[in-house]
Amino acid sequence: MSNPCNNEVLNINGQPITLDDILEDTSLYFNPAFLDSSDPVFSSFDLSYTEDTKSNVTILDLKDVYEKGQMRRNANSEQRLLDAEVHLMATSQKPIQDVRAYVERCPEAARILQDTNGRVSLDLVYSKRDLFVANFAVNLDSVYSNNGIKVYELSRVKGDERNIFRVVVVLHFADGTTKEFISKNFQVQSKKVTKQEPDEDSVSVDNGYCGTPSPENNRKKRKLLELDTSPNGSWSSGMNSESISAAEIITNRLDAQSAIINELRVKKPIVTQRGDIAYHFKLNKAELDLPLEEGDIVGFFEGPDGKTHIEKLTQINAFKAKMAGVISRSAYLEAKTPADGEEKGLDDLVCVIGMVNVKVLGPVKNGERIFASLEHSGVAIPQSRLNGRVASDAFLLGQTLERRDAKEHEVKLVQSFVSVLLSITSSHMAEVKSDDLRKHVREDVKIEVNKIKKKCISGVGRWLFAGFILAVLLGILLYQLFVPGSALRYYRCRQGSIEDSELWFTFTTTDFQIPRVHCIEFDFDKLKKKLGLNIGRINYTDAHYYLNLDRCAYGGIRHVRSHLDNKEMVRGAEVVAVDHNCTTVYYHSERWVPYESGRDIVCSAHPK
C-alpha cells in the first residue's frame, strides 16, 4: 500500500508541506515578476552596469502583409486591420526598466505621401515581465488615427512601395540608457473580395421585378423576421451560419459592409452625405509618382494610343487640353471602375457633376463662376481675376456655393457646383466664336487698312512738319535749360531780386586778370534762402547785398574769355556787399573782407 504523502518534506500541525509548495513560495523572493506589471520602475533593485551588455528583441509572428476590412465601431464604419496581434520577447543582460513600442510608416514612403504621423505609440500587454526578460504583445489595430490623421491611410498608387510600415521597440534600462530595435517591413492592403459561386437556392435573375417572386420560377421564399449579429460582427441566421442563401430576404433594415447586386431598383431617394457623381479616368503614366489631391484641377489629354488620360493642368500643357475637371473625393456614385484583373492605382476620380471641394486661388465670392487657371498649376481662379485674353481660352468649371476670404496667392478648398459639361461647352463656344471672329476680323481689317493707308499718305506731311516743329522747340528748351549763360538761366537768376538795382565793379585777380563783375541786388534774407547760405550780415548799417549775376547764370567761374564760343570771362565772388555810399565792395571768406583792388564801382538806383 502506497503512502500518499511520500513526497512530504515537512509536516506542520498535521498539514503536509511538499517540495513543490516550498519552491513555489520561495520563487517570489528571486522572481521580480510578482511586481505590478504596470509599474515601469523596479525600485526595489539598485543595479548598475558599466560594461556594454547585450540585449535583443525577438518578434515572433509579424506577418509580411496585413489586410484592412470594413468594421462598425460606435455606429461608425471604419477600415481596420484584421488579425493584427504581434507577440514579442525582449531579453537583456542588464535590468530592463520599461519597454515602449511604436508603429510608423517607412520614412521614404512617409516623405512621398507627406505622412506627418511619425511614430505612433502602441499599448503593450505583458505575459511575463522581470528584470531581464519581457514577453509582451501589441495589437497593430489598437491605433486608428493620430491627431485626426489616419495611421494606416492607404495610397492608391504603388501600394507595394508606399503602404509599408514597421514596428519600433525601445528598451529603457535601469541605468538610464535606451536601445532601439526596428522590425522588418510589412505591407497593409485592402482585403480582397473573392467571388463565390451561387448556390442552387440563391437568387437568379429573371424578367420579374427584383424582390418579387416570379410565379413561373416557383422560387423558394424565406422571410427573415429577425437577424442576430454574430460575435465577429457578421450577420447570421438562427442557425448561426456566417452566410445566408435565400430566394428573397425581407427586413426593415439591412447593414452590410459590401454587396454585389445584379440589379437594383429603389422607390425612395438614395440618402447620402456625399455630393457628386464621379468617373474613373486613366492617369498619365509619367506622373504616377505625383498623386492628385481633392480639388486639384486636371485636364483631359489625348495619349499616343489615341485614348484619353488625365493629368494636372499646368501652364505648359494647358493648350493641349481637350477639357478640364476637378478631382473628387466625395462621390456617392463611382463609374467606370477598373475591371477585375486590371492593375489598380492607375486611375483617379473626376467629378462629372455635383458638389465638390475645389482648390481656388485667392478670395472668391459666393455664386461666382470659377475657371481653370492657365497660369497656376492645378487650381481654379474666380471670374473676377480673369483678363480678356485668358478668359477666351479658360475652361469654365462651375460656380461657388460659399464665400472664402483668402490672400491673393493663397489656395483654399471652396465648395462649388461643378460639371465637366461646362468645360466642354465653354471650349466649344470659344472655338465657334473664334471662327466667327476671325472671319469678321479679316474683312474689317482689310477695310481699315485701306482707310489707314489713305489717312497716312494724306497726313504724313502734317506729321513730319509737326515733328520738325516739336524737335526745334525741344532743342530750344534743352539749350535754355542746360547751356551755361542762356537767357532762361539769366531769367531764373533774376527772380526775387530788387528791380533796377544793379552793381558793376572791376578788380584784379591773383592771376592778374581784370574782370568786370555785374551783380543784382537782393534782400539779404531772400538771398540766403535762394542760395541756401549760412552767413551773417556785414557789420555796417545800411549795407546792400548783391548776387553775381554772370556767375549764377554760368553755374560757376570762367577763368578766361573764350574766342571759340565768344563767352566772356566770369570771375568774382558769388555774393558781395557794398557800403551805404557805394565806395567799397566786400566778399565773404569766413568773414566779410573788402576787395583791395576793387575800383570803378557803379551802383544803379543806389540811395545817396
C-alpha positions as CSV (number, residue, x, y, z in Angstrom):
1,M,0.0,0.0,0.0
2,S,1.5,3.3,-1.1
3,N,1.8,6.3,1.2
4,P,0.0,9.4,-0.3
5,C,2.5,11.7,1.5
6,N,5.7,10.0,0.4
7,N,6.9,13.3,-1.2
8,E,6.4,15.3,2.0
9,V,9.4,17.2,3.4
10,L,7.7,18.9,6.4
11,N,4.5,18.4,8.4
12,I,3.1,21.4,10.3
13,N,0.1,21.0,12.6
14,G,-0.8,17.8,10.7
15,Q,-0.7,19.6,7.3
16,P,1.9,18.1,4.9
17,I,4.1,20.6,3.1
18,T,5.6,19.3,-0.2
19,L,8.7,20.3,-2.0
20,D,6.7,21.9,-4.8
21,D,4.9,24.1,-2.3
22,I,8.2,25.3,-1.0
23,L,9.7,26.0,-4.4
24,E,6.5,27.9,-5.5
25,D,6.6,30.1,-2.4
26,T,10.3,30.9,-2.5
27,S,10.3,31.7,-6.2
28,L,8.6,35.0,-5.2
29,Y,11.8,36.1,-3.5
30,F,14.0,35.9,-6.6
31,N,11.4,36.5,-9.4
32,P,10.5,40.2,-9.7
33,A,7.6,39.3,-11.9
34,F,5.4,39.4,-8.7
35,L,5.6,43.2,-9.0
36,D,2.7,45.0,-10.7
37,S,3.4,45.0,-14.4
38,S,2.0,48.5,-14.7
39,D,4.9,49.8,-12.6
40,P,7.6,50.8,-15.0
41,V,10.4,51.1,-12.4
42,F,11.8,48.2,-10.3
43,S,12.6,50.4,-7.3
44,S,13.5,47.5,-5.0
45,F,16.6,46.8,-7.1
46,D,19.6,49.1,-7.3
47,L,21.7,47.6,-10.1
48,S,24.1,49.3,-12.4
49,Y,26.4,48.1,-15.2
50,T,29.3,49.9,-16.7
51,E,30.1,47.3,-19.3
52,D,28.3,47.1,-22.7
53,T,25.9,44.3,-22.2
54,K,23.8,42.5,-24.9
55,S,20.1,43.0,-25.4
56,N,17.7,41.7,-28.0
57,V,14.1,41.9,-29.1
58,T,12.6,38.9,-31.0
59,I,9.4,39.4,-33.0
60,L,7.7,36.0,-33.1
61,D,4.8,36.3,-35.5
62,L,5.0,39.6,-37.6
63,K,3.4,38.9,-41.0
64,D,4.5,40.3,-44.3
65,V,1.1,41.6,-45.2
66,Y,-1.9,42.7,-43.1
67,E,-5.3,43.3,-44.6
68,K,-7.9,46.0,-43.8
69,G,-11.5,45.1,-43.5
70,Q,-14.7,47.1,-43.0
71,M,-16.0,47.1,-39.4
72,R,-18.5,49.1,-37.4
73,R,-17.4,50.7,-34.2
74,N,-19.5,53.1,-32.2
75,A,-22.0,53.5,-35.1
76,N,-19.2,54.3,-37.5
77,S,-17.9,52.2,-40.3
78,E,-14.1,52.0,-40.3
79,Q,-11.4,50.2,-42.2
80,R,-9.5,48.2,-39.5
81,L,-6.5,45.9,-39.6
82,L,-7.5,42.2,-39.3
83,D,-5.7,39.7,-37.1
84,A,-3.1,42.2,-36.2
85,E,-1.8,41.0,-32.8
86,V,2.0,40.5,-32.7
87,H,4.0,38.8,-29.9
88,L,7.4,39.9,-28.9
89,M,10.1,38.9,-26.4
90,A,12.8,41.2,-25.1
91,T,15.9,39.9,-23.3
92,S,18.9,41.8,-21.8
93,Q,21.9,41.3,-19.6
94,K,21.1,44.4,-17.7
95,P,17.8,45.3,-15.9
96,I,15.0,46.5,-18.1
97,Q,13.1,49.4,-16.6
98,D,10.5,50.0,-19.3
99,V,9.5,48.9,-22.8
100,R,7.9,51.1,-25.4
101,A,6.5,50.0,-28.8
102,Y,5.6,52.2,-31.8
103,V,4.3,51.7,-35.4
104,E,5.4,54.0,-38.2
105,R,5.2,54.3,-42.0
106,C,8.6,53.7,-43.6
107,P,10.5,57.1,-43.9
108,E,10.7,57.2,-47.7
109,A,7.1,56.3,-48.1
110,A,6.1,58.9,-45.5
111,R,8.1,61.6,-47.3
112,I,6.4,60.9,-50.6
113,L,2.9,60.8,-49.1
114,Q,3.6,63.7,-46.7
115,D,2.6,61.5,-43.8
116,T,3.2,63.5,-40.7
117,N,2.1,60.9,-38.1
118,G,5.6,59.8,-37.3
119,R,5.9,57.1,-34.6
120,V,2.5,56.2,-33.0
121,S,2.6,54.5,-29.6
122,L,1.1,51.0,-29.2
123,D,-0.3,49.6,-26.0
124,L,1.6,46.6,-24.5
125,V,0.1,43.5,-22.9
126,Y,2.6,41.6,-20.8
127,S,2.5,37.8,-20.4
128,K,5.8,37.8,-18.5
129,R,7.9,40.5,-17.1
130,D,11.0,40.5,-14.9
131,L,14.4,42.3,-14.7
132,F,16.0,40.7,-17.7
133,V,13.1,39.2,-19.8
134,A,9.8,40.8,-21.0
135,N,7.3,38.8,-23.0
136,F,4.5,41.0,-24.4
137,A,2.1,41.5,-27.3
138,V,0.9,44.5,-29.3
139,N,-2.2,45.0,-31.4
140,L,-1.3,46.9,-34.5
141,D,-5.0,47.8,-34.9
142,S,-5.1,49.4,-31.4
143,V,-4.4,52.8,-33.1
144,Y,-6.7,54.1,-35.9
145,S,-5.8,57.8,-36.1
146,N,-3.3,60.2,-34.6
147,N,-4.3,63.9,-34.2
148,G,-7.1,63.3,-36.7
149,I,-4.8,61.7,-39.3
150,K,-5.4,58.0,-40.1
151,V,-2.4,55.9,-39.2
152,Y,-2.9,53.2,-41.9
153,E,-4.1,55.5,-44.7
154,L,-3.5,53.6,-47.9
155,S,-2.1,55.1,-51.1
156,R,-4.0,54.2,-54.3
157,V,-0.8,54.3,-56.3
158,K,2.2,52.0,-55.9
159,G,0.8,50.4,-52.7
160,D,3.6,47.9,-52.5
161,E,6.1,50.8,-52.1
162,R,4.1,53.3,-50.1
163,N,1.8,51.3,-47.8
164,I,4.9,49.9,-46.0
165,F,5.1,50.1,-42.2
166,R,7.3,48.8,-39.4
167,V,7.4,48.2,-35.7
168,V,9.9,50.1,-33.5
169,V,10.7,48.8,-29.9
170,V,12.7,50.9,-27.5
171,L,14.1,49.3,-24.3
172,H,14.7,51.6,-21.4
173,F,17.3,50.3,-18.9
174,A,17.6,50.9,-15.2
175,D,20.9,52.8,-15.7
176,G,19.1,55.4,-17.8
177,T,20.2,54.2,-21.3
178,T,18.0,53.1,-24.1
179,K,18.3,50.9,-27.1
180,E,16.1,50.8,-30.2
181,F,15.1,47.8,-32.4
182,I,13.3,48.1,-35.8
183,S,11.3,45.2,-37.2
184,K,11.2,44.1,-40.8
185,N,8.8,46.0,-43.1
186,F,5.2,44.8,-43.5
187,Q,2.6,45.9,-46.0
188,V,-1.0,47.0,-45.4
189,Q,-3.6,46.4,-48.1
190,S,-7.4,46.3,-48.5
191,K,-9.0,42.9,-48.0
192,K,-9.6,41.2,-51.3
193,V,-13.2,40.3,-52.1
194,T,-13.5,36.8,-53.5
195,K,-16.4,35.9,-55.7
196,Q,-18.4,32.8,-54.7
197,E,-20.4,30.6,-57.0
198,P,-24.2,30.9,-56.3
199,D,-25.9,28.0,-54.6
200,E,-28.9,26.3,-56.0
201,D,-31.2,28.3,-53.6
202,S,-29.6,31.7,-54.4
203,V,-31.5,34.4,-56.3
204,S,-31.4,34.1,-60.0
205,V,-32.1,37.0,-62.4
206,D,-35.3,36.9,-64.3
207,N,-37.6,39.4,-66.0
208,G,-39.6,40.0,-62.9
209,Y,-39.3,42.9,-60.6
210,C,-36.4,42.5,-58.1
211,G,-37.7,41.3,-54.8
212,T,-41.0,40.0,-56.2
213,P,-41.1,36.2,-56.8
214,S,-41.9,35.1,-60.3
215,P,-44.7,32.5,-60.4
216,E,-43.1,30.6,-63.3
217,N,-39.9,30.1,-61.4
218,N,-41.7,29.0,-58.2
219,R,-38.8,30.2,-56.1
220,K,-38.4,29.3,-52.5
221,K,-39.4,32.3,-50.4
222,R,-37.8,32.8,-47.0
223,K,-38.8,35.7,-44.8
224,L,-36.4,36.6,-42.0
225,L,-38.2,38.5,-39.3
226,E,-35.2,38.7,-37.1
227,L,-31.4,38.7,-37.7
228,D,-28.8,38.4,-35.0
229,T,-25.3,39.7,-35.1
230,S,-22.6,37.1,-34.6
231,P,-19.6,37.8,-32.3
232,N,-17.4,38.6,-35.3
233,G,-19.7,41.3,-36.5
234,S,-21.2,39.5,-39.5
235,W,-24.9,38.8,-39.9
236,S,-26.1,35.3,-39.2
237,S,-29.4,33.4,-39.2
238,G,-30.8,31.4,-36.3
239,M,-28.6,28.6,-37.3
240,N,-25.5,30.7,-36.6
241,S,-24.2,30.4,-40.1
242,E,-22.0,33.1,-41.5
243,S,-23.9,33.5,-44.8
244,I,-27.5,33.2,-45.8
245,S,-28.7,31.8,-49.1
246,A,-32.3,32.7,-49.8
247,A,-34.6,33.4,-52.7
248,E,-35.9,36.6,-51.0
249,I,-35.0,38.5,-47.9
250,I,-37.5,40.9,-46.4
251,T,-36.3,43.1,-43.5
252,N,-36.8,46.6,-42.2
253,R,-33.1,47.4,-42.0
254,L,-30.0,45.8,-43.5
255,D,-26.5,46.8,-42.6
256,A,-23.7,45.4,-44.8
257,Q,-20.1,46.3,-45.5
258,S,-20.4,45.4,-49.2
259,A,-22.9,43.8,-51.5
260,I,-22.8,42.5,-55.1
261,I,-26.2,43.2,-56.7
262,N,-27.0,42.3,-60.3
263,E,-29.9,44.8,-60.5
264,L,-31.0,47.5,-58.0
265,R,-34.3,49.4,-58.1
266,V,-35.3,51.9,-55.4
267,K,-38.6,53.5,-54.7
268,K,-37.3,56.4,-52.5
269,P,-34.3,58.7,-52.9
270,I,-30.8,57.5,-52.1
271,V,-29.8,59.3,-48.9
272,T,-26.1,60.2,-48.6
273,Q,-23.8,63.0,-47.3
274,R,-21.7,62.7,-50.4
275,G,-22.3,65.2,-53.2
276,D,-21.2,64.2,-56.7
277,I,-21.1,61.6,-59.4
278,A,-17.5,60.7,-60.5
279,Y,-15.9,58.7,-63.2
280,H,-12.6,56.8,-63.1
281,F,-10.1,58.1,-65.8
282,K,-6.6,56.8,-66.5
283,L,-3.7,58.8,-65.2
284,N,-0.7,59.8,-67.3
285,K,1.8,57.1,-66.5
286,A,4.7,59.6,-66.5
287,E,3.0,61.3,-63.5
288,L,2.1,58.4,-61.3
289,D,4.7,59.5,-58.7
290,L,2.7,62.8,-58.2
291,P,-0.5,61.8,-56.5
292,L,-3.5,64.0,-57.1
293,E,-5.4,65.6,-54.2
294,E,-9.0,66.5,-53.6
295,G,-9.9,69.7,-55.5
296,D,-7.0,69.5,-58.0
297,I,-7.8,70.8,-61.5
298,V,-6.9,68.3,-64.2
299,G,-7.0,68.3,-67.9
300,F,-8.1,65.7,-70.4
301,F,-5.4,64.9,-73.0
302,E,-5.0,62.5,-75.9
303,G,-2.3,59.9,-75.5
304,P,0.0,58.4,-78.1
305,D,-2.5,55.5,-78.4
306,G,-5.4,57.9,-79.2
307,K,-7.1,57.3,-75.8
308,T,-7.9,59.9,-73.2
309,H,-5.9,60.3,-70.0
310,I,-5.8,62.9,-67.2
311,E,-3.0,64.9,-65.6
312,K,-2.8,68.0,-63.5
313,L,-3.4,71.1,-65.6
314,T,-0.4,73.4,-65.9
315,Q,0.7,76.4,-67.9
316,I,2.8,74.1,-70.0
317,N,0.2,71.6,-71.0
318,A,-3.0,73.7,-70.9
319,F,-3.0,74.5,-74.6
320,K,-3.2,70.7,-75.4
321,A,-6.2,70.0,-73.0
322,K,-9.5,68.9,-74.6
323,M,-11.5,69.8,-71.4
324,A,-11.0,70.2,-67.7
325,G,-12.3,68.7,-64.5
326,V,-11.9,68.5,-60.7
327,I,-10.6,65.6,-58.7
328,S,-13.3,64.2,-56.4
329,R,-13.1,62.5,-53.0
330,S,-16.8,62.8,-52.1
331,A,-18.5,60.8,-54.9
332,Y,-21.6,58.8,-53.9
333,L,-21.5,57.1,-57.3
334,E,-18.3,56.0,-59.0
335,A,-18.5,54.9,-62.6
336,K,-16.0,53.2,-65.0
337,T,-14.2,51.5,-62.1
338,P,-11.3,49.2,-63.1
339,A,-12.4,45.7,-64.0
340,D,-11.3,42.7,-62.1
341,G,-7.8,41.7,-63.1
342,E,-6.8,45.2,-64.2
343,E,-3.9,46.9,-62.4
344,K,-5.1,49.1,-59.6
345,G,-3.9,52.6,-58.8
346,L,-3.5,53.8,-62.5
347,D,-6.7,55.9,-62.4
348,D,-8.3,58.6,-60.4
349,L,-11.8,60.0,-59.9
350,V,-13.0,63.1,-61.7
351,C,-16.3,64.8,-60.8
352,V,-18.7,64.7,-63.8
353,I,-21.5,66.6,-62.0
354,G,-22.2,67.6,-58.4
355,M,-20.9,69.4,-55.3
356,V,-17.2,69.1,-54.6
357,N,-14.4,71.0,-53.0
358,V,-12.3,72.9,-55.5
359,K,-8.9,74.4,-55.0
360,V,-9.4,78.1,-55.7
361,L,-6.6,80.8,-55.8
362,G,-7.3,84.0,-53.8
363,P,-10.6,85.3,-52.4
364,V,-13.9,84.3,-54.0
365,K,-17.5,85.3,-53.6
366,N,-20.5,83.1,-53.2
367,G,-22.1,82.4,-56.6
368,E,-19.0,83.5,-58.5
369,R,-18.1,81.4,-61.6
370,I,-14.7,79.7,-61.4
371,F,-12.4,78.8,-64.3
372,A,-9.4,76.5,-64.7
373,S,-6.2,78.6,-64.2
374,L,-3.9,78.6,-67.2
375,E,-1.0,80.2,-65.2
376,H,-1.1,78.3,-61.8
377,S,-0.9,74.5,-61.7
378,G,-3.9,72.6,-60.6
379,V,-6.0,75.4,-59.2
380,A,-9.1,77.4,-60.3
381,I,-9.5,81.2,-60.3
382,P,-12.6,83.3,-59.9
383,Q,-14.1,85.2,-62.8
384,S,-13.0,88.5,-61.1
385,R,-9.4,87.6,-61.7
386,L,-9.7,86.8,-65.4
387,N,-8.4,89.2,-68.0
388,G,-9.7,89.4,-71.6
389,R,-7.0,87.3,-73.2
390,V,-7.2,84.5,-70.7
391,A,-11.0,84.4,-70.4
392,S,-11.4,83.4,-74.0
393,D,-9.2,80.3,-73.5
394,A,-10.1,79.3,-69.9
395,F,-12.3,76.3,-69.1
396,L,-15.4,77.0,-67.1
397,L,-15.6,74.6,-64.2
398,G,-18.7,75.7,-62.3
399,Q,-20.0,78.1,-59.6
400,T,-19.0,78.6,-56.0
401,L,-21.5,77.8,-53.2
402,E,-19.7,79.7,-50.4
403,R,-17.6,82.8,-49.9
404,R,-14.0,82.3,-49.0
405,D,-11.7,85.1,-47.8
406,A,-8.0,84.5,-48.7
407,K,-4.8,86.3,-49.7
408,E,-4.1,86.9,-53.3
409,H,-1.7,83.9,-53.7
410,E,-3.3,81.6,-51.1
411,V,-5.1,78.4,-52.3
412,K,-8.1,77.1,-50.3
413,L,-10.8,74.5,-50.8
414,V,-14.1,76.0,-51.8
415,Q,-17.3,74.0,-52.1
416,S,-18.7,74.5,-55.6
417,F,-21.2,73.1,-58.1
418,V,-19.1,71.6,-60.9
419,S,-19.8,69.9,-64.2
420,V,-17.5,68.6,-66.9
421,L,-20.2,69.6,-69.4
422,L,-19.5,73.3,-68.6
423,S,-15.9,72.9,-69.7
424,I,-16.9,71.1,-72.9
425,T,-19.5,73.8,-73.7
426,S,-17.1,76.7,-72.9
427,S,-14.4,75.2,-75.1
428,H,-16.8,74.5,-78.0
429,M,-18.4,78.0,-77.8
430,A,-14.9,79.6,-77.6
431,E,-13.9,77.8,-80.8
432,V,-17.2,78.8,-82.6
433,K,-16.8,82.4,-81.5
434,S,-13.2,82.3,-82.5
435,D,-14.0,81.2,-86.1
436,D,-16.7,83.8,-86.5
437,L,-14.5,86.4,-85.1
438,R,-11.6,85.5,-87.4
439,K,-13.9,85.9,-90.4
440,H,-15.3,89.3,-89.4
441,V,-11.9,90.5,-88.3
442,R,-10.4,89.5,-91.7
443,E,-12.9,91.7,-93.6
444,D,-12.8,94.5,-91.1
445,V,-9.0,94.6,-91.2
446,K,-8.9,94.9,-95.0
447,I,-11.3,97.9,-94.9
448,E,-9.5,99.5,-92.0
449,V,-6.1,99.0,-93.6
450,N,-7.2,100.8,-96.8
451,K,-8.6,103.7,-94.8
452,I,-5.4,104.0,-92.7
453,K,-3.3,104.0,-95.8
454,K,-5.2,106.9,-97.2
455,K,-5.0,108.8,-94.0
456,C,-1.3,108.1,-93.6
457,I,-0.5,109.3,-97.0
458,S,-2.5,112.5,-96.7
459,G,-1.3,113.2,-93.2
460,V,2.3,112.2,-93.4
461,G,3.3,115.8,-94.4
462,R,1.5,117.3,-91.5
463,W,3.0,114.8,-89.1
464,L,6.5,115.5,-90.4
465,F,6.0,119.2,-90.1
466,A,4.6,118.8,-86.6
467,G,7.5,116.6,-85.7
468,F,10.0,119.2,-87.0
469,I,8.5,122.0,-85.0
470,L,8.4,119.8,-81.9
471,A,12.1,118.9,-82.4
472,V,13.0,122.6,-82.8
473,L,11.1,123.6,-79.7
474,L,12.6,120.7,-77.7
475,G,16.0,121.7,-78.8
476,I,15.5,125.3,-77.8
477,L,14.2,124.2,-74.4
478,L,17.1,121.9,-73.8
479,Y,19.5,124.6,-74.9
480,Q,18.0,127.1,-72.4
481,L,17.9,124.5,-69.6
482,F,21.4,123.1,-69.9
483,V,23.7,125.6,-71.8
484,P,25.5,127.9,-69.3
485,G,24.7,131.6,-69.8
486,S,21.4,131.0,-71.6
487,A,18.6,133.6,-71.4
488,L,16.5,131.2,-69.3
489,R,19.3,130.9,-66.8
490,Y,19.6,134.6,-66.5
491,Y,15.9,134.9,-66.0
492,R,15.8,132.4,-63.2
493,C,18.8,134.1,-61.5
494,R,17.0,137.4,-61.6
495,Q,13.8,136.1,-59.9
496,G,13.3,137.6,-56.4
497,S,15.8,140.5,-57.0
498,I,15.2,144.2,-56.3
499,E,14.2,145.7,-59.6
500,D,16.6,148.1,-61.3
501,S,19.2,147.9,-58.6
502,E,22.5,146.7,-60.0
503,L,26.2,146.9,-59.3
504,W,29.3,146.9,-61.6
505,F,32.9,146.9,-60.4
506,T,36.4,145.9,-61.5
507,F,39.2,144.1,-59.6
508,T,42.5,142.4,-60.2
509,T,42.6,138.6,-59.6
510,T,45.5,136.7,-58.2
511,D,46.3,135.5,-61.8
512,F,46.4,139.2,-62.9
513,Q,43.1,139.0,-64.8
514,I,40.9,142.2,-64.7
515,P,37.3,141.1,-65.0
516,R,34.2,143.4,-64.9
517,V,31.7,142.0,-62.4
518,H,27.9,142.5,-62.9
519,C,25.7,142.0,-59.8
520,I,22.0,142.5,-58.9
521,E,20.7,143.4,-55.5
522,F,18.6,141.1,-53.2
523,D,17.1,141.4,-49.8
524,F,19.6,139.6,-47.6
525,D,17.1,137.1,-46.2
526,K,15.8,136.3,-49.7
527,L,19.4,135.9,-51.0
528,K,20.3,133.5,-48.2
529,K,17.2,131.4,-48.9
530,K,17.7,131.4,-52.7
531,L,21.3,130.2,-52.5
532,G,21.0,128.2,-49.2
533,L,23.7,130.3,-47.5
534,N,24.7,130.2,-43.9
535,I,26.4,133.5,-43.4
536,G,25.8,136.6,-41.3
537,R,25.4,140.2,-42.3
538,I,28.3,142.6,-42.6
539,N,29.0,144.8,-39.6
540,Y,27.8,148.0,-41.3
541,T,24.5,149.8,-41.2
542,D,22.7,150.3,-44.5
543,A,24.8,147.8,-46.4
544,H,23.5,146.3,-49.6
545,Y,23.9,142.7,-50.8
546,Y,24.3,141.6,-54.4
547,L,24.3,138.3,-56.4
548,N,27.0,137.8,-59.0
549,L,24.6,137.5,-62.0
550,D,27.1,136.1,-64.5
551,R,28.4,133.6,-62.1
552,C,24.9,132.5,-61.3
553,A,23.9,132.1,-65.0
554,Y,27.1,130.2,-65.9
555,G,27.0,128.0,-62.9
556,G,30.5,128.9,-61.8
557,I,33.5,131.0,-62.8
558,R,35.2,131.1,-66.2
559,H,38.9,132.0,-65.8
560,V,39.5,133.5,-69.2
561,R,37.4,134.7,-72.2
562,S,36.9,132.1,-75.0
563,H,37.1,133.2,-78.6
564,L,35.6,129.9,-79.8
565,D,32.2,130.4,-78.1
566,N,32.6,134.1,-77.6
567,K,31.9,133.8,-73.9
568,E,33.1,136.4,-71.5
569,M,35.3,135.7,-68.5
570,V,33.3,135.2,-65.3
571,R,35.1,136.0,-62.1
572,G,34.3,137.4,-58.7
573,A,32.6,136.2,-55.5
574,E,29.1,134.7,-55.7
575,V,27.8,137.2,-53.1
576,V,29.1,140.6,-52.4
577,A,28.2,143.5,-50.1
578,V,28.6,147.3,-50.7
579,D,28.6,150.0,-48.1
580,H,25.9,152.6,-48.0
581,N,27.7,155.2,-50.2
582,C,28.9,152.6,-52.8
583,T,32.6,153.1,-52.2
584,T,33.8,149.7,-51.1
585,V,32.9,146.1,-52.2
586,Y,33.2,143.2,-49.8
587,Y,33.2,139.4,-50.3
588,H,32.7,136.7,-47.7
589,S,35.6,134.3,-46.8
590,E,34.8,133.2,-43.2
591,R,34.1,136.9,-42.6
592,W,33.4,139.9,-44.8
593,V,36.6,141.1,-46.5
594,P,37.0,144.1,-48.8
595,Y,38.3,143.9,-52.3
596,E,41.7,145.7,-52.1
597,S,41.9,146.1,-55.8
598,G,38.2,146.9,-56.3
599,R,37.6,150.0,-58.4
600,D,35.3,151.6,-61.0
601,I,32.4,150.8,-58.7
602,V,29.0,151.8,-60.2
603,C,25.7,151.3,-58.3
604,S,22.4,151.9,-60.2
605,A,19.3,153.1,-58.2
606,H,21.6,153.1,-55.1
607,P,20.3,155.5,-52.5
608,K,22.6,158.5,-51.9
